[in-house]
Amino acid sequence: MTTPTRKQIYDLAIQRFMEHSVRNGIEPVMPTREELRENGFLSLAQSELMRDNVRHTVEEWKDYNPELEADFDICDALKSGVYISGTTGSAKSDLAMIHAEELMREDVTIIVFDATLDWVKRSNIPYHITVRESEHFQYSFQLGSLIFDMSLLTVNQQKQLVKSVCQNLWSYQVRHAQQGKVLHQFYLVFEEGHNYFPQGCMRSKEYAEVVQVVTGGRNFNIRFEVITQFASMIDKDIMKYMRQRYFGYTDEPNDLDYVTGFLGREHSKKLTELKAGQFLYKYGTTIKQIEIEPYETLHKPHPYPRLLLEKAEEKEEHEETGETDLVKVAAVALQIGASSLFLACLAIALSSW
């Protein structure tokens, strides 16, 4: 990946400043470098250029499959949330991968929490990190979409990791908002969502950091998608935050009783007749059956680019902008039973951050 030049950052910052002015009904005027810096447009431009460069380096395997379509309101997904349920083999993850692909086209950063290896094997998310017990690792919220492969962790360790990433992302976005920066959009995908949003989670301190993303994340451009094979285990209050809901095949009595409250008895009976790839899609007052094809991509995600992180640690002077790239590292130790899982969260930022 090539580092954006000073002129590229400055020119794009001016362009984004002008676009922002027009959208807000303000007569655009040429900004000073100080105005671009104070309002976050220099950092925004650098982030955008870095993401574009990363995207270019993996162009041969990042297959967007533009012909894929599914009933999915992107604007609403970035305002509320999305829910997918169904038994094993109902194509829940295929549907979520289609959603992720469509969101990435809109320059949304996807963060997937997956303990099944399904996303690592079949999705077109650019990168994955395999998290191991008692091992340090680093990641950056600026280097694009990412899968956290948690297949080697226990369920309790998975919960601790998800909690820490959510907490770090929340702090990252809140800090930028307090500084008046333009916030990038993030979208979290929770596979096995019943582990993070069980009944009663809204009142439990154990899940507070993850629940906070659901209840307040919209204010800081963080939205989410929950996938589960156990519909009845998802907290009903959490369900209120997910306006788009997809119900796949199930014949489990408790799950059928649970979804009846959302679909009605007549529609919930149809769930026992659905085939793989078929869902009842509920959005507002609309309920209809949809069908998707199995998701396919040409290439697997790549292991997370440690070389890019190492390069990010090097300070580079930008003569035109007067900025210096600076790496800020926050280490978080997760004590899990008798063992420890260490998480180093690396955020690439300009010195003004």
BELUR-V901787 format. One record per residue. N is the residue number from 1. RES is the residue in three letters. SS is DSSP state (H for helix, E for strand, L for the rest). OMEGA is omega in whole degrees, -180 to 180 (999 if undefined). Layout:
# BELUR-V901787
n=(N:N)
res=(RES:RES)
ss=(SS:SS)
omega=(OMEGA:OMEGA)
This chain:
# BELUR-V901787
n=(1:2:3:4:5:6:7:8:9:10:11:12:13:14:15:16:17:18:19:20:21:22:23:24:25:26:27:28:29:30:31:32:33:34:35:36:37:38:39:40:41:42:43:44:45:46:47:48:49:50:51:52:53:54:55:56:57:58:59:60:61:62:63:64:65:66:67:68:69:70:71:72:73:74:75:76:77:78:79:80:81:82:83:84:85:86:87:88:89:90:91:92:93:94:95:96:97:98:99:100:101:102:103:104:105:106:107:108:109:110:111:112:113:114:115:116:117:118:119:120:121:122:123:124:125:126:127:128:129:130:131:132:133:134:135:136:137:138:139:140:141:142:143:144:145:146:147:148:149:150:151:152:153:154:155:156:157:158:159:160:161:162:163:164:165:166:167:168:169:170:171:172:173:174:175:176:177:178:179:180:181:182:183:184:185:186:187:188:189:190:191:192:193:194:195:196:197:198:199:200:201:202:203:204:205:206:207:208:209:210:211:212:213:214:215:216:217:218:219:220:221:222:223:224:225:226:227:228:229:230:231:232:233:234:235:236:237:238:239:240:241:242:243:244:245:246:247:248:249:250:251:252:253:254:255:256:257:258:259:260:261:262:263:264:265:266:267:268:269:270:271:272:273:274:275:276:277:278:279:280:281:282:283:284:285:286:287:288:289:290:291:292:293:294:295:296:297:298:299:300:301:302:303:304:305:306:307:308:309:310:311:312:313:314:315:316:317:318:319:320:321:322:323:324:325:326:327:328:329:330:331:332:333:334:335:336:337:338:339:340:341:342:343:344:345:346:347:348:349:350:351:352:353)
res=(MET:THR:THR:PRO:THR:ARG:LYS:GLN:ILE:TYR:ASP:LEU:ALA:ILE:GLN:ARG:PHE:MET:GLU:HIS:SER:VAL:ARG:ASN:GLY:ILE:GLU:PRO:VAL:MET:PRO:THR:ARG:GLU:GLU:LEU:ARG:GLU:ASN:GLY:PHE:LEU:SER:LEU:ALA:GLN:SER:GLU:LEU:MET:ARG:ASP:ASN:VAL:ARG:HIS:THR:VAL:GLU:GLU:TRP:LYS:ASP:TYR:ASN:PRO:GLU:LEU:GLU:ALA:ASP:PHE:ASP:ILE:CYS:ASP:ALA:LEU:LYS:SER:GLY:VAL:TYR:ILE:SER:GLY:THR:THR:GLY:SER:ALA:LYS:SER:ASP:LEU:ALA:MET:ILE:HIS:ALA:GLU:GLU:LEU:MET:ARG:GLU:ASP:VAL:THR:ILE:ILE:VAL:PHE:ASP:ALA:THR:LEU:ASP:TRP:VAL:LYS:ARG:SER:ASN:ILE:PRO:TYR:HIS:ILE:THR:VAL:ARG:GLU:SER:GLU:HIS:PHE:GLN:TYR:SER:PHE:GLN:LEU:GLY:SER:LEU:ILE:PHE:ASP:MET:SER:LEU:LEU:THR:VAL:ASN:GLN:GLN:LYS:GLN:LEU:VAL:LYS:SER:VAL:CYS:GLN:ASN:LEU:TRP:SER:TYR:GLN:VAL:ARG:HIS:ALA:GLN:GLN:GLY:LYS:VAL:LEU:HIS:GLN:PHE:TYR:LEU:VAL:PHE:GLU:GLU:GLY:HIS:ASN:TYR:PHE:PRO:GLN:GLY:CYS:MET:ARG:SER:LYS:GLU:TYR:ALA:GLU:VAL:VAL:GLN:VAL:VAL:THR:GLY:GLY:ARG:ASN:PHE:ASN:ILE:ARG:PHE:GLU:VAL:ILE:THR:GLN:PHE:ALA:SER:MET:ILE:ASP:LYS:ASP:ILE:MET:LYS:TYR:MET:ARG:GLN:ARG:TYR:PHE:GLY:TYR:THR:ASP:GLU:PRO:ASN:ASP:LEU:ASP:TYR:VAL:THR:GLY:PHE:LEU:GLY:ARG:GLU:HIS:SER:LYS:LYS:LEU:THR:GLU:LEU:LYS:ALA:GLY:GLN:PHE:LEU:TYR:LYS:TYR:GLY:THR:THR:ILE:LYS:GLN:ILE:GLU:ILE:GLU:PRO:TYR:GLU:THR:LEU:HIS:LYS:PRO:HIS:PRO:TYR:PRO:ARG:LEU:LEU:LEU:GLU:LYS:ALA:GLU:GLU:LYS:GLU:GLU:HIS:GLU:GLU:THR:GLY:GLU:THR:ASP:LEU:VAL:LYS:VAL:ALA:ALA:VAL:ALA:LEU:GLN:ILE:GLY:ALA:SER:SER:LEU:PHE:LEU:ALA:CYS:LEU:ALA:ILE:ALA:LEU:SER:SER:TRP)
ss=(L:L:L:L:L:H:H:H:H:H:H:H:H:H:H:H:H:H:H:H:H:H:H:L:L:L:L:L:L:L:L:L:H:H:H:H:H:H:L:L:H:H:H:H:H:H:H:H:H:H:H:H:H:H:H:H:H:L:L:L:L:L:L:L:L:L:L:L:L:L:L:L:L:H:H:H:H:L:L:L:E:E:E:E:E:L:L:L:L:L:L:H:H:H:H:H:H:H:H:H:H:H:H:H:H:L:L:L:E:E:E:E:E:E:L:L:L:H:H:H:H:H:L:L:L:L:E:E:E:E:L:L:L:L:L:L:L:E:E:L:L:L:L:L:L:E:E:E:E:L:L:L:L:L:H:H:H:H:H:H:H:H:H:H:H:H:H:H:H:H:H:H:H:H:H:H:H:H:L:L:L:L:L:L:L:E:E:E:E:E:L:L:H:H:H:L:L:E:L:L:H:H:H:L:H:H:H:H:H:H:H:H:H:H:H:H:H:H:H:H:L:E:E:E:E:E:E:E:L:L:H:H:H:E:L:H:H:H:H:L:L:L:L:E:E:E:E:L:L:L:L:L:H:H:H:H:H:H:H:H:H:H:H:L:H:H:H:H:H:H:H:H:H:L:L:L:L:E:E:E:E:E:E:L:L:E:E:E:E:E:E:L:L:L:L:L:L:L:L:L:L:E:E:L:L:H:H:H:H:H:H:H:L:L:L:L:E:E:L:L:L:L:E:E:E:E:E:E:E:E:E:E:E:E:E:E:L:L:E:E:E:E:E:E:E:E:E:E:E:E:L:L:L)
omega=(178:180:178:179:179:-178:179:-180:-177:-179:-180:178:177:-180:-180:177:-180:179:179:180:-179:-179:-177:176:-180:179:-176:175:-178:-179:173:177:-180:178:178:180:-176:-178:173:-176:175:179:177:-180:180:179:-178:-180:178:178:178:180:177:-180:-179:-177:-180:-175:-174:-179:-180:-172:-175:178:-173:-179:179:179:174:177:-173:178:-176:-178:180:178:-180:175:-177:180:-177:-178:176:176:180:-179:178:179:-179:178:176:-177:177:179:-180:179:175:178:-179:-180:-180:179:179:175:180:177:175:177:-179:174:-175:173:-172:177:-174:-175:-177:-179:179:-177:-166:-174:175:171:-172:-170:171:173:173:-175:179:180:175:179:175:170:-177:173:179:177:-177:-175:173:-175:-166:173:169:178:-175:-174:-179:-178:171:180:179:177:176:179:-180:179:180:178:-177:179:178:180:180:180:177:-179:180:-178:180:179:179:179:179:180:178:-179:173:-173:173:-179:176:-179:-177:178:-178:169:-176:-173:179:177:-174:-179:-179:177:179:-176:-179:-177:-175:177:-178:-176:-171:-176:179:178:180:178:-179:-172:-176:-174:-179:180:-177:176:174:177:-164:175:-177:180:-179:172:-179:-174:-174:-179:-179:-179:-177:177:176:180:-178:-178:-178:-175:177:-174:-180:-178:179:-176:168:173:-180:-174:-178:180:179:177:-178:-176:176:178:-180:-175:-170:-174:-177:-180:-177:177:-178:-178:-179:-178:-176:175:179:-179:178:-179:166:-176:179:179:-175:179:-177:172:178:179:177:179:179:173:176:-177:178:173:-173:-173:177:172:179:171:-175:-172:-179:179:179:179:179:179:-179:-179:-179:178:179:178:176:-174:-176:-174:-177:-176:175:174:-179:177:176:-177:175:-179:-180:179:180:179:-177:-178:-179:-177:-179:173:-176:180:175:-178:-177:179:178:-174:172:-174:-180:-180:999)
